[in-house]
Amino acid sequence: MITLAYPVAPDKQPEFLRLSLQLQKIRRRNGAYFWELFQDTAQPDHFIEGFMVESWLEHLRQHERVSKADQAVQDKINLCLTRQSIPNVSHYIAVTNKLTSTLKK
């Protein structure tokens, strides 16, 4: 699972949300089988994008598939962020299979 944390400027939220729908299409086209955008209830200017792909290798391939048009959407999203920041990216790898194997021993 990949998450990106976006601190969005309040006046840029409508544009950010519009661009996020384009980003959803890009993520799904490039292999994501799950995608969602979440807004923090305690900090309404804080959004988390989360998406899932089949494997770590598939995610690495996504980086190779970024087109100029895809990058333009990401650049426009970054312009919506506070303090000209960039998204904070986190990568998670499932451990459920490892956990199940360990518990069976």
C-alpha distance (Angstrom), angle and dihedral (degrees) to the residues before:
residue distance angle dihedral
M1 . . .
I2 3.77 . .
T3 3.80 122.6 .
L4 3.77 129.8 -171.3
A5 3.81 120.4 -166.1
Y6 3.79 114.5 -149.9
P7 3.83 123.6 -167.9
V8 3.81 98.6 -157.4
A9 3.79 124.5 -160.8
P10 3.84 107.2 -118.7
D11 3.81 93.8 -126.0
K12 3.82 90.1 51.1
Q13 3.80 97.6 51.7
P14 3.84 96.9 100.0
E15 3.82 90.5 51.9
F16 3.81 91.3 44.3
L17 3.82 91.6 52.3
R18 3.81 91.7 47.9
L19 3.81 91.3 50.5
S20 3.80 90.9 45.6
L21 3.80 89.7 63.7
Q22 3.80 88.1 56.3
L23 3.80 89.0 47.9
Q24 3.80 90.3 52.7
K25 3.82 89.8 56.9
I26 3.80 90.6 48.7
R27 3.82 93.3 49.7
R28 3.81 92.8 48.0
R29 3.80 93.0 45.5
N30 3.80 88.5 52.8
G31 3.80 94.9 52.4
A32 3.81 109.9 -79.2
Y33 3.80 111.5 142.6
F34 3.82 92.5 -174.0
W35 3.79 128.3 38.2
E36 3.79 131.2 165.3
L37 3.78 139.1 160.2
F38 3.81 117.4 -143.6
Q39 3.81 129.9 -166.7
D40 3.80 120.6 -151.3
T41 3.81 110.1 -120.0
A42 3.82 91.9 -152.2
Q43 3.82 94.7 45.3
P44 3.82 108.6 31.4
D45 3.81 92.0 -172.2
H46 3.82 90.7 60.6
F47 3.82 118.7 88.8
I48 3.80 131.0 178.2
E49 3.79 121.7 -155.8
G50 3.78 112.8 -159.4
F51 3.77 128.6 -175.3
M52 3.77 137.1 165.0
V53 3.78 132.5 -147.0
E54 3.80 131.3 -175.2
S55 3.80 96.9 -101.2
W56 3.77 147.1 -11.4
L57 3.81 88.5 -99.3
E58 3.80 90.0 54.8
H59 3.79 89.8 52.8
L60 3.80 91.2 50.9
R61 3.80 88.1 52.2
Q62 3.80 89.1 53.5
H63 3.78 88.8 64.0
E64 3.80 88.8 57.0
R65 3.83 91.7 51.6
V66 3.81 97.7 57.6
S67 3.78 107.1 124.9
K68 3.79 126.2 -159.5
A69 3.81 89.0 -104.6
D70 3.83 90.8 51.3
Q71 3.80 90.6 49.6
A72 3.81 90.4 49.8
V73 3.82 90.0 57.1
Q74 3.81 90.9 49.3
D75 3.80 90.6 48.4
K76 3.82 90.9 51.6
I77 3.80 89.9 50.1
N78 3.81 90.0 52.4
L79 3.82 89.0 54.7
C80 3.82 87.8 61.1
L81 3.79 92.8 59.2
T82 3.78 126.2 100.2
R83 3.78 119.4 -101.6
Q84 3.80 91.3 6.4
S85 3.79 87.5 -78.1
I86 3.78 126.8 159.8
P87 3.81 126.7 -125.8
N88 3.79 117.3 -86.0
V89 3.82 105.1 -123.4
S90 3.81 124.6 -155.0
H91 3.79 128.7 -177.9
Y92 3.81 123.7 -153.9
I93 3.80 128.4 -170.9
A94 3.81 120.6 -156.7
V95 3.79 115.3 -110.0
T96 3.81 98.2 -179.9
N97 3.82 94.5 105.3
K98 3.80 91.2 47.6
L99 3.79 90.7 47.5
T100 3.81 92.7 49.6
S101 3.82 91.2 48.8
T102 3.81 91.3 49.9
L103 3.80 93.7 49.3
K104 3.83 92.2 51.2
K105 3.83 91.7 58.8
